[in-house]
Amino acid sequence: MNIYEITEENISHTYKTIGLNVKKIREKNNISQLELSYRMGYKSVSLVSAAKLCSSNKHFNIEHLYIMAIIFNIDMCEFFKDINTKSDI
């Protein structure tokens, strides 16, 4: 796949997969959206909730993933599981 074959759909799917991985990890650690938001330095769940669904064009960025990796004590790669980067997407 070259850069010209990447579509908005591919990118959106990737953000949604990352959001679902965050949700799985958060639930596995018994942490609510509100608690995760507080630990990340936010006062409401709006970022965590919207980014999980990739709604309103909101998604987690590298800084968010880095902070959450520290909170969950995991490797950042865990957030990228099940993302297909092969040319057959």
N, C-alpha and C positions, 0 to 999 in steps of 0.2 A: 504494500500500500504506500503510495506516495502522498505528499501533503495535499495534493489536488483531489484525492479521493475521500478525504475526511469530510463528512457531512455534519450538519447541525444535529441530525438525529443520532449520529455516532457519539458526538460530544455530550448530548443530553442523556443518552443511555449510560455513558460513563459516569456522569455526575450522579445519576439516580442509583447506580450500583454502589458507588462510594457511600451515598446516603444510607442505603440499606445495610451496608457493612457496618457503618457507624451504629445504626440502630441495633443490629445483632450484638455487637460488642458491648454497647451500653446496657442492653437488657441482660446479657450474660453476667455483667458486673453489678446488676441490680441498682443501676443509677437512673434516676428519672431525667427527663429532658430538662426540668428546672434545675436539678442539682448539677447536671453537666454544664448548663449555661452559667450558673454561679461559679463553678470551678474554673470556667474559661474566662471569667471576668465580666460576664454580661448579667444584666438585671432582669431579663425576661427570657422566655423560651423561643422568641420569634426567630432567631437565626437557626437554632438547632432544629426547630420544627420545619421551617421553610426549606432549609438546605437538605433535610432528610428526603423531602419530596421533590426537590429541585423546582419548587414553585416560585413564582414571581421572579424567575431568573436568578434565584439565590442558590448558592452552592458553597461547599466548604473549600477554602483555599489551603495552600501549603501551611501557612501559619496555624490555621485551625487544626489541621491534621497533626501537626507537630505537637501542639498543646495537648490534644486529646491522646496522642500516643504516650505522652508523659503521664497524664491522668490515669490512663488504663494500664500503664506499664507494659506496653507492647511495642513491637516493631511497626513503623509506619506502613510497611508493606501489607499488613493485615487489612488496611482499608482498600487496597487495590485488588483483593482476591475476586475472582470470577469476572474480571474485565478482559474481554476478548480483543486483543490487538492484532489478530491475524487478518489477512486480507479478505476473508470470507464473511465478515460481519454483515 
